[in-house]
Amino acid sequence: MLSEKNLLRALAFAAFVCSPTANALAASDDGFDCIVTPSETIEVGSPVRGVLQQVLVDRADSVSAGQVIATLDARVEQANLEIARFRANSDTEVKLREAAKEIDQRTQKRLSSLAAQKVASKQDRDRALRDAQLSMWRARQAKDDLQLAELEMARAQVALEQRVIRSPIDGVVMARLRHAGEYVDDQPLVRVVKLDPLHVEAILPMHLFGRIEQGMTATVAPEFSADKTHQARVAAIDPMGDASSGTFGVRLVMDNPGGAIPAGLKCRVQFEGEALRSDGLLIEGYLPDLIGGDRVSRR
């Protein structure tokens, strides 16, 4: 479904549709005006604040999901990880507590036997029993502390990984917005667009509402290559139309293996069936605003 932002643009376009300029620039009787846009436009940011150490991509570079595109200064986080790793790998305290427990348990058994023979006092027996029980709990606490150190190491590892910025999708870098040495907070670092699949945005007359269904196929002829058509399928239909212009929005999805079709082109879309013909509606002035696609920020 089209975003609320694009829907508001469509409503704002009503004034243009009713203007003499729009009436003078009528489309052909076959198909509807549309525009090809990226299926995703993502402004990639950092989940944490810091100084940008390096940006590994630039405009027009292809990136894959999970690829490192930038890093922040992580010297403090690296040191914290080394400290946590040392603590997690050190079992000295556990061995010390286990050795003390064994000695206290043997002492407790001897004094219990001697107390039964009236050779040792009950006070010495009780003291030995207390020491044995305390040693047992200290040994367990040492094991818990070691497990906690392992969890702290995992946390330090996550904190270090947050200083590495990765691309969330397969796509192309549209713009590099920050450079090494800059302090970043909530600002995006790069803008990445997904070009496979592409979205085809079209505005249709209201009399076709209800006759366009999700999954319906259509033929798309991009600008500058109208002799080469491509198949697309309806993915979203606006549930509300624009009363002033008598139109509603439709989004189609078009496969684009290898990025053969560039985004940002005007196009013509023709749906199957004789009843789905153009009424000469021109949507100049609205479609160019959709070139960037629905833009989101990810950190």
VENBELFEN-V38447 format. One line per field, one symbol per residue. phi: phi as a letter, one per 30 degrees, with the letter a starting at -180 (. if undefined). psi: psi as a letter, one per 20 degrees, with the letter a starting at -180 (. if undefined). burial: b if it has 16 or more other ideal C-beta (glycine too) atoms within 10 Angstrom, else e. Layout:
phi=???
psi=???
burial=???
//
This chain:
phi=.ddddddddddddeddedddddddcddddcjbdabcbddbbbcdbcdbdlcddaccbbeiddbcejddcabcebddddddddddddddcccdddddddddddddddddddddddddciccdddddddddddddddddddddddddddddddddddddddddddcccddbdabdcaccbbejddcbcddcbcccccbdccccbccdddcdjccbdjdcbcccddibddccbcbbdcabddbccddcibbcbcccbdbdiidcddjcdabbbddjddccdcidccejcdedcedidcbcbb
psi=qqrhghghhghhihhghirhghhhmqrrioaqqrqprqhpopopapirqrppgqpirrpjqpqqpippiqqrpkgghgghggghhghhiokghghghgghggghhhgggghgghhhjkhqqhghghhhgghgghhghhghhhhhhghhhhhhghghgghghiippqpirpbpphqoiqrpiqpqejqqgqppqpjorqqopqpqqhiiphipqpiqqrppoqqilhioqqprqphqppiprohhikrrqppqppqmpjkhpqrjqqrpppqqphimqqjkppkqhghhiihiapprpp.
burial=ebbeebbebbbebbeebeeeebeeeebeeebbbbbbbbbbbbbbbbeeebebeebebeeebebeeebebbbbbbeebeebbeebbebbeeeebbeebbebbeebbebbeebbeebeeeebeeeebeebbebbeebbebbeebeeebeebeebbeebeebbebbebebbbbbbbbebbbeeeeebeeebbbbbbbbbbbbbbbbbbeebbeebeeebebebbbeeeeeebbebebbbbbeebbeebbbbbbbbebebeeeebebebbbbbbbeeeebebeebbbebbbeebbebbeeeee
//
